[in-house]
Amino acid sequence: MTDTGADPDRGREHIEVLRETVDRNRDRDWADYRERFSFTVVDDGTVLLSPADETDTMGSAVEQEVTHTVIVNGGSAVDCNCHVAQRPFDPQSCRHMRAVDAHPRL
């Protein structure tokens, strides 16, 4: 079952911070994100991202399928329900938001 709740990374916060650090240090474009995520538009301004296959963004087997909700406003991703985007300090876009921004048709 896919968790689309408010905190899909519960219990995995330290892993998500490491993944985000790795992602920020790489020059990613649309082709990279297209292979990593499945995009589903569920509402005007709401996009769900889930892993594209059985391996996660670090090449390891996925422990559980996690779906993240990204909010789009004015043509740009403005929020995500992942741990990284919800931190009260260091407010930066997460890899899910960057993936939505890189999508050529969203």
Sequence and secondary structure as in RCSB ss.txt:
>XXXX:A:sequence
MTDTGADPDRGREHIEVLRETVDRNRDRDWADYRERFSFTVVDDGTVLLSPADETDTMGSAVEQEVTHTVIVNGG
SAVDCNCHVAQRPFDPQSCRHMRAVDAHPRL
>XXXX:A:secstr
  B SS TTTT HHHHHHHHHHHHTS   HHHHHHHEEEEEEETTEEEEEESSSB TTSSB SS B EEEEEETT
EEEEESSHHHH SSS    HHHHHHHH TT 
